[in-house]
Amino acid sequence: MGLGSGPVPRRVTQSVVGVDGCAGGWFAVWTADSDEPLRSGRYESIEAVVDDHAAADTFLIDMPIGLPDSEPRACDSAARQRLGARGSSIFPVPCRAVVDYVQREGDTAAYDHANTLQREQLGSGLSKQAWNITPKIAAVDTVLRNEHPTQNIRESHPECCFAALNDWYPIAQAKSTTSGRAARFGVLDSELDGWRDRYQTALDEHYRKHLARDDIIDALVLVAAGQHALTSLPAEPPTDQAGLSMEIVVPAVDPSWHRHLSVAEQ
């Protein structure tokens, strides 16, 4: 089964924002009604990003939103299945209890206690990778629960978006390599006007200690994805204890090879 009924035209008239966490805070790329098709900026807080782009039609963020409380999220399993060998880029997210703990304790929150909470709730420990981004997850959660409407702010994943826009072939090379970046640029080249100038501008405007190449690439592909109709992984996502959807959204496009499925089944 495909993710949609066929290729879906890009909705280029829609305003789209793609956001990724970075060492220097948050990096956003957005569509612009000007001589420049894309703009970008680095923000110190997610509140500032949301405030600046409250009117956006589509707001995609590479950060977990809906949080589990008793079992791993179905959206993560579905995304890993789609990515195959690249599925390791989808790592288990902290549970609701861990995020609540970080929100209460702030900088004094300790990994060992968070790891214990994760084991109690989900039956497995919390990776250091997940722990390192938990403060950002907590910041997003605070904004969505307390300050802003959530209907247009949705969780996505850059590698799922690249795969969807690449005939659902995951890109094998890592973004940290020259060939991996080049392969992803090939997808952006067919999907997002102005990506090259925006990428170069972001490189020039920000120190790598604040903004990595990967962060720029990830935000760009979220904008490319947001110009398509979107579908959820899983198709009918559950909500968490706070009423937030446990979903990962991706472009709703079927790969070109789907037209050959009937022949392949013979």
N, C-alpha and C positions, 0 to 999 in steps of 0.2 A: 504494500500500500504506500502511496506517496503522501507527501505532506500537504498537497493541494490538488486542485483539479487540472493544473497545467501551469505553464509559465504565466506569471503575473506581471503586468507592466509596472515599472517603477512609478511611484506617486511623487513626481518631482515638484509638484506645487505645495507639498506638505512641508512644514518646518520640522526638522529633525535635529536632535541633540544626541551625541554619543559621549559617554563619560567613562573614564577609567581612573582608578586610584593610582597614585604615583608617589614617589618618595617625598616630593615637595607638596603633597596635598592631593589635589584632584585635577585631572586634565580633561577638558571638554573641547569637542569639535562640533560645530553646528552649521547648518545651511544658512545662507545669507541672501537677502534680496539686494544685491549690489553688484558692482563690477567683479567682486571676488565671490565665487560660488560658495566658498567655505571660509569660516572664521574659526579661531581657536583661542584658548586662554587657560592659564593655570590658576587654580583657586586654592585658598588655604582651607576652606571648609565646604562640606557638601551643602550646607544651608545656603551659602553664597551662590553655588551653582544653581540650585533649585530656584532661588529668588530671581536670578538673572534670566532664567529660561522657563518661568512659570507658564508662559503662553505657548510653549512648543506643542505641536500636535503629537509628536512622538519623542519620548525621552527614554533612551536605552542606557543601562548602566551595567558594567561588568563587576557586579558585586551581589552576593546572595541577599535576597529580600525575605521571602517566606522561610521560616526556620523550623526544623524538626523538633519534636519533643519526645518521641518514643521509638522511632525507626528512621533509617536514612531516607532522604528525599527521592521520590520516584523520578523527578526531573533530572537529577544527577545520573541515575542509572540509565535513563533514556538517552541522555546526551553522550554518555560513555559508549553506549551501543552504536550510536550514529558515527562516532569518531574512530571506532575500531582501535587500531594500534596507538592512536593519539589520545585515547580515552584517559590516559593518566593525567592529562591537563585539567580534568575535572576531579577535584579532590573533595573529600567529605567536608561539609560545612559544620561550624559549631552549632550546637543545639540552642534552643531558646533559653535554657537555664544558664548557659555560659555567657550568652550575650547580655542577659539581664544582670548577671554578676559583674561584667565589665562596665555596664552602664552605672551600676551602683558604686563600684569601687574605683573606677577611673584608673589612674596611673599606678595605684597600689595593687591592682588585681595581679594575681600570681598564676603562672602557667600550671603549677602542680595542682592547685585547687580546681582550675578550669578543666584539667585533664580528668580529675576525679569525677566532676560533674558530668562530663561527656560520657565516661564509662557507665555511670549510673543510669543515664538517660537512654543512651543508644547502644550500649554494650561493647563499645570500642573506644579507644583513646582519641585524643585530639592531636592532630599533627602540628608540628611547629609551624609549617606553612600556613595552616588555617589559623593558628593562634596569632601569627604576625599580622594578619589582616582583620582580626576580630575587632579592634578599635574602629576601623572603618565600617565594618558591618554594623557595629553598634551605633555609629553616627548616622548611617542611612536609616536604620530602624527607628531611631529617635525622631528624625525628620518626618518619616512616613506616618508614624503613629500619633505624633503630637502637633505637627505644625502645618502639614500640607495635604491636599487631596492626592490620592495615590493612583487614580485611574490611568494616567498617562505616563507614569514612571514604572518601567518594567525591567526585570532582570533579563540579561542576555549573556552570551558567551562568545567572545571573538572567534575562537577556533571552530565553533559550530557554525557561525556566520560565514566564515571563509569556506568551510566545507559545503554549505548549502549553495553558495554562489559559485562553487567550483564543480557543479554537477554532482554534488554530494560525494566528491572525492576528498577526503581529508588531506591537508598538505603535510607531507611526511617530514619535511625538514623543519628544524626548530627555528623560531623567530630570532634566536640569538646568533644564527649563522648568516653569512652573506647570501647563500643560496636560499635559505628560508625566507629572508626578507624579500629577495627578488621574486620568489614564487608568489608571495602574498601581494606584491606590487602588481603582478600580472592580473590578479583578480580585481584589485582596486582600479586598474587601468580601464577595465571594461565596465565598471560599475559606478564610478564616482568621479564626476568632473571636478577638476581642480585639486585632486589629492596630492599630486607631486609638489605643487607650489606650497600647499599647506604643510606638508611633511617637512620640506626644506626650511620654511619659515619657522616652524616649531623647533627644529634642530638649532637654528641660528639664535633664537630668542631665549632659550633656556639651557642652563647647565645640565649635563648628563646626571649629576648627583641629585638633581631635582626631578628630572624628566628623562626616562630612558626611551630609546628608540621603540621598544616594544609597546610602551604606553601610547605613543603617537599612533602606531599602526593599529592597535586595538581600538582606539577611539574612532579612527577613520572607518574601519570596517563596520562598526556599530552604526555610523551614519549611513553607510551604503546599505546595510540591512534594513534600516528604518525607512528607506525609500521604497521598499516593497511592502505588500500586505504581509502580516505576520501571523504565525501560528505557534501554538504552545506545545512544549514537551513537558509532561504528557498532554494529550489532546484535551483532557478535562482535569485541569490541575486542582488539587485540594488546597485548602487554605490552612494557615497555621493558627495558633491560639490567639494571635492578634488580628486575625482576619486578612492577613496578607497572603497573596497567591504564592504557592510553592511551584514555580514554573521557570522555565528558560524559554524565551521566545526566539524564533529564528525566521528567516524569510520563507514565506509559503510558496516555494517554487519546487516543481517536480524536475528531476534530472532529465536531460534529453533522452537518455537511454530507456526511460520508462515506456516509450512508445513501442519498444521491442519486447516487452514482457510477455505478450500473448504468444509470440513466436517462440520465446525461450521456454515457455511452459509446455510446448508440444513434445 
